[in-house]
């Protein structure tokens, strides 16, 4: 191969970069990471990596996370113990004049050491998210025990609680076993569509919801591991909570991987892919 004169190397690299951009255009990221909480500071579990501090309620203690070298928070069972996550996104939506946060993605790395009802196969619920932040109504997203399957839940009944499909919400197919780490991703554009993922795999698709609904869109804060009844709470260990200001697509969610993996912004994933392409072309 003919060598490139030093005086032309800069021009060659600019041409290569331009060619790469044409072949692999940078797609604007769907969302920005506006909140990240990793629980690595055992003396300040409420500390934010990105965004504002959490508000911790009831009994919460420091523990180890997914790998054993990262931190996590242990949230006790009961209606008094839960996490309030600040929502900096504000009102958004695909059309009209929204009053609440309708476009968002929540990432939760968690495990349930043991469901509240033990081995009983009674269809009991464990509250995960409360969008309304009212403090009196049911949580709005649950894990639910299913008939004839031991110690599991199905991320189910969003936005309404119930058995099987309900008005405005459908059940999903994802299995949640006790004592097992999961990365749950809830990606929503209320009024357009919503998706549920476990460890990068799509386990539920929901159609258009009701924009600004208190059970589907987020208020100024999001309650995690909260419900208004004692029987629908379970102890939980959480190693990451992240909040994006728009709905991530399936490719972006898959790139986030499983529980314990780093949570970069979608733009970082795009740039990393472009960097890999440039490096590969330079090595030819």
C-alpha positions as CSV (number, residue, x, y, z in Angstrom):
1,X,0.0,0.0,0.0
2,X,1.3,3.4,-0.9
3,X,2.2,5.6,2.1
4,X,0.6,8.9,2.6
5,X,2.9,11.9,2.7
6,X,3.0,13.6,6.1
7,X,1.7,16.9,4.6
8,X,-1.4,15.1,3.4
9,X,-2.1,13.0,6.5
10,X,-4.3,15.6,8.1
11,X,-6.3,16.0,5.0
12,X,-6.6,12.2,4.7
13,X,-7.9,11.9,8.3
14,X,-10.5,14.7,7.8
15,X,-11.6,12.9,4.6
16,X,-11.8,9.6,6.5
17,X,-13.9,11.2,9.3
18,X,-16.2,12.7,6.8
19,X,-16.6,9.4,5.0
20,X,-17.4,7.7,8.3
21,X,-20.0,10.2,9.1
22,X,-21.7,9.7,5.7
23,X,-21.6,5.9,6.1
24,X,-22.6,6.0,9.8
25,X,-24.5,9.2,10.5
26,X,-24.8,10.3,14.1
27,X,-28.3,10.0,15.2
28,X,-29.4,12.5,17.9
29,X,-29.9,10.7,21.2
30,X,-33.5,10.1,22.2
31,X,-33.0,11.2,25.8
32,X,-30.7,12.8,28.3
33,X,-29.7,11.2,31.6
34,X,-31.1,13.7,34.1
35,X,-30.8,11.6,37.3
36,X,-28.5,8.8,38.5
37,X,-28.2,7.4,42.0
38,X,-25.7,4.6,42.6
39,X,-25.6,4.3,46.4
40,X,-21.8,4.0,46.6
41,X,-21.4,6.4,49.5
42,X,-22.4,4.4,52.5
43,X,-22.4,7.6,54.7
44,X,-24.7,9.4,52.3
45,X,-27.0,7.0,50.5
46,X,-29.2,9.8,49.2
47,X,-26.3,11.3,47.2
48,X,-26.8,11.8,43.5
49,X,-24.2,11.0,40.8
50,X,-26.3,13.2,38.5
51,X,-29.1,15.4,39.6
52,X,-30.5,16.1,43.1
53,X,-30.3,14.1,46.2
54,X,-33.0,11.5,47.0
55,X,-35.2,11.6,50.1
56,X,-35.0,8.4,52.1
57,X,-37.9,7.4,54.3
58,X,-38.2,4.8,57.0
59,X,-35.5,2.2,57.4
60,X,-32.8,2.2,54.7
61,X,-29.3,0.8,55.2
62,X,-26.1,0.5,53.1
63,X,-25.3,-2.9,51.6
64,X,-23.4,-4.4,48.7
65,X,-24.7,-4.3,45.1
66,X,-24.7,-6.6,42.1
67,X,-21.0,-7.3,41.9
68,X,-20.2,-7.1,45.6
69,X,-17.8,-4.2,45.0
70,X,-20.5,-1.7,44.2
71,X,-22.9,-0.1,46.7
72,X,-26.6,-0.6,47.2
73,X,-29.4,0.5,49.5
74,X,-31.5,-2.0,51.5
75,X,-35.1,-0.7,51.8
76,X,-37.0,-2.4,54.6
77,X,-40.5,-3.9,54.1
78,X,-43.5,-1.8,55.2
79,X,-45.3,1.3,54.1
80,X,-42.9,3.6,56.0
81,X,-39.8,2.6,54.1
82,X,-39.4,4.0,50.5
83,X,-37.4,6.3,48.3
84,X,-38.5,9.6,46.9
85,X,-36.8,10.3,43.5
86,X,-36.8,14.0,42.4
87,X,-38.1,14.5,38.9
88,X,-36.4,17.4,37.1
89,X,-37.9,16.8,33.7
90,X,-41.0,18.9,34.0
91,X,-44.1,18.9,31.8
92,X,-43.6,17.2,28.4
93,X,-45.6,15.3,25.9
94,X,-46.0,14.5,22.2
95,X,-48.7,17.1,21.6
96,X,-50.9,19.7,23.2
97,X,-50.1,21.4,26.4
98,X,-49.0,18.7,28.9
99,X,-49.0,19.4,32.6
100,X,-47.0,16.4,33.8
101,X,-44.0,14.3,32.7
102,X,-45.3,12.0,30.0
103,X,-42.0,11.2,28.2
104,X,-39.5,9.4,30.4
105,X,-37.4,6.3,31.0
106,X,-36.8,4.8,34.4
107,X,-34.0,2.3,35.1
108,X,-34.0,0.3,38.3
109,X,-31.4,-2.3,39.3
110,X,-33.0,-4.3,42.1
111,X,-33.6,-7.6,43.8
112,X,-36.4,-8.8,46.1
113,X,-34.7,-11.0,48.8
114,X,-38.0,-12.7,49.6
115,X,-41.5,-11.7,48.6
116,X,-43.6,-10.5,51.5
117,X,-45.9,-13.5,51.4
118,X,-43.2,-16.1,51.2
119,X,-44.0,-19.2,49.2
120,X,-47.8,-18.6,49.2
121,X,-49.2,-18.6,45.6
122,X,-51.9,-16.1,46.3
123,X,-51.4,-13.4,43.7
124,X,-50.0,-10.9,46.1
125,X,-48.4,-7.6,44.9
126,X,-45.2,-5.8,45.6
127,X,-45.4,-2.1,44.8
128,X,-42.5,-0.7,42.7
129,X,-43.4,2.8,41.4
130,X,-45.9,5.4,42.4
131,X,-46.2,8.1,39.8
132,X,-48.8,10.2,41.5
133,X,-46.8,10.9,44.6
134,X,-50.0,11.4,46.5
135,X,-49.2,9.1,49.5
136,X,-52.8,7.7,49.8
137,X,-53.6,5.8,46.7
138,X,-52.2,2.5,45.4
139,X,-48.8,2.3,43.8
140,X,-49.0,2.4,40.0
141,X,-46.6,-0.3,39.0
142,X,-46.2,-3.7,40.7
143,X,-44.6,-7.0,40.7
144,X,-47.4,-9.6,41.0
145,X,-47.2,-13.2,42.1
146,X,-48.7,-15.5,39.5
147,X,-50.7,-18.7,39.9
148,X,-48.8,-22.1,39.9
149,X,-45.3,-20.5,39.6
150,X,-43.2,-20.4,42.8
151,X,-41.7,-17.2,44.1
152,X,-42.0,-14.9,41.2
153,X,-43.6,-11.8,40.0
154,X,-44.5,-10.4,36.7
155,X,-44.0,-6.7,36.1
156,X,-47.6,-6.1,35.5
157,X,-50.8,-4.1,35.3
158,X,-49.4,-0.7,34.3
159,X,-51.1,1.7,34.8
160,X,-53.8,-0.1,36.8
161,X,-53.6,-2.9,39.3
162,X,-55.6,-6.0,38.7
163,X,-55.6,-9.6,37.5
164,X,-54.6,-10.0,33.9
165,X,-55.3,-7.2,31.4
166,X,-57.1,-4.3,32.8
167,X,-58.6,-1.1,31.4
168,X,-55.7,1.0,30.2
169,X,-53.0,-1.6,31.0
170,X,-51.8,-5.0,30.0
171,X,-49.9,-7.7,31.8
172,X,-46.3,-8.5,30.8
173,X,-44.4,-11.8,30.5
174,X,-41.2,-11.1,32.5
175,X,-40.4,-13.4,35.4
176,X,-38.9,-11.9,38.6
177,X,-37.5,-14.5,40.9
178,X,-36.7,-13.7,44.6
179,X,-33.0,-13.2,45.4
180,X,-32.1,-12.4,41.8
181,X,-30.7,-9.1,40.3
182,X,-32.7,-7.4,37.5
183,X,-32.4,-4.3,35.5
184,X,-36.0,-3.1,35.0
185,X,-36.4,-0.4,32.3
186,X,-39.7,1.4,31.9
187,X,-39.7,3.5,28.7
188,X,-42.7,5.7,28.2
189,X,-44.3,8.2,25.9
190,X,-47.7,8.4,27.5
191,X,-50.3,8.9,24.8
192,X,-48.1,7.1,22.2
193,X,-46.8,3.9,23.7
194,X,-44.9,2.3,26.6
195,X,-42.4,-0.6,26.9
196,X,-41.1,-2.7,29.7
197,X,-37.7,-4.5,29.7
198,X,-35.9,-6.9,32.0
199,X,-32.1,-7.2,31.6
200,X,-32.4,-5.7,28.1
201,X,-35.2,-8.0,26.9
202,X,-38.7,-6.6,26.0
203,X,-41.2,-8.3,28.3
204,X,-44.2,-6.0,27.7
205,X,-45.6,-3.5,25.2
206,X,-48.4,-1.2,26.1
207,X,-50.4,1.0,23.7
208,X,-51.2,4.7,24.1
209,X,-52.1,5.7,27.6
210,X,-53.9,8.8,28.9
211,X,-51.6,11.8,28.8
212,X,-51.2,13.5,32.2
213,X,-52.9,10.6,34.0
214,X,-51.8,10.5,37.6
215,X,-51.3,6.8,37.2
216,X,-49.1,6.9,34.1
217,X,-47.3,10.2,34.0
218,X,-44.8,11.4,36.7
219,X,-45.4,14.1,39.2
220,X,-42.6,16.3,40.6
221,X,-41.3,13.2,42.4
222,X,-41.4,9.4,41.9
223,X,-41.9,7.0,44.8
224,X,-39.9,3.8,44.6
225,X,-40.7,0.7,46.6
226,X,-43.9,2.2,48.0
227,X,-47.5,1.2,48.4
228,X,-50.2,2.4,50.7
229,X,-50.9,-1.0,52.2
230,X,-48.6,-3.2,54.3
231,X,-49.4,-6.4,52.4
232,X,-48.2,-5.0,49.1
233,X,-44.7,-4.2,50.2
234,X,-41.6,-6.3,50.1
235,X,-38.0,-5.6,51.2
236,X,-35.9,-4.6,48.3
237,X,-32.2,-4.1,47.5
238,X,-31.4,-1.4,44.9
239,X,-28.0,-0.7,43.3
240,X,-29.0,1.9,40.7
241,X,-31.8,4.3,39.8
242,X,-31.7,6.3,36.7
243,X,-34.0,8.7,35.0
244,X,-34.0,9.8,31.3
245,X,-36.0,12.7,30.0
246,X,-37.6,10.8,27.1
247,X,-38.5,7.3,25.9
248,X,-35.5,5.1,25.0
249,X,-35.9,2.8,22.1
250,X,-35.2,-0.9,22.1
251,X,-31.7,-0.5,20.8
252,X,-30.7,2.0,23.5
253,X,-32.2,-0.2,26.2
254,X,-30.4,-3.3,24.9
255,X,-27.2,-1.3,25.1
256,X,-27.8,-0.6,28.7
257,X,-27.5,-4.3,29.4
258,X,-28.2,-6.1,32.7
259,X,-28.2,-5.1,36.3
260,X,-24.8,-3.7,37.5
261,X,-23.7,-2.5,34.1
262,X,-22.7,1.2,33.8
263,X,-25.5,3.6,32.8
264,X,-24.2,5.9,30.1
265,X,-26.2,8.4,28.1
266,X,-27.4,7.2,24.7
267,X,-25.1,9.8,23.1
268,X,-22.1,8.1,24.6
269,X,-23.1,4.8,23.1
270,X,-23.5,6.4,19.7
271,X,-20.1,8.1,19.9
272,X,-18.4,4.9,21.2
273,X,-19.8,3.1,18.2
274,X,-18.5,5.8,15.9
275,X,-15.1,5.7,17.6
276,X,-14.9,2.0,17.0
277,X,-15.6,2.4,13.4
278,X,-12.9,5.0,12.9
279,X,-10.4,2.9,14.8
280,X,-11.2,-0.1,12.6
281,X,-10.8,1.9,9.4
282,X,-7.5,3.3,10.5
283,X,-6.1,-0.2,11.2
284,X,-6.8,-1.4,7.7
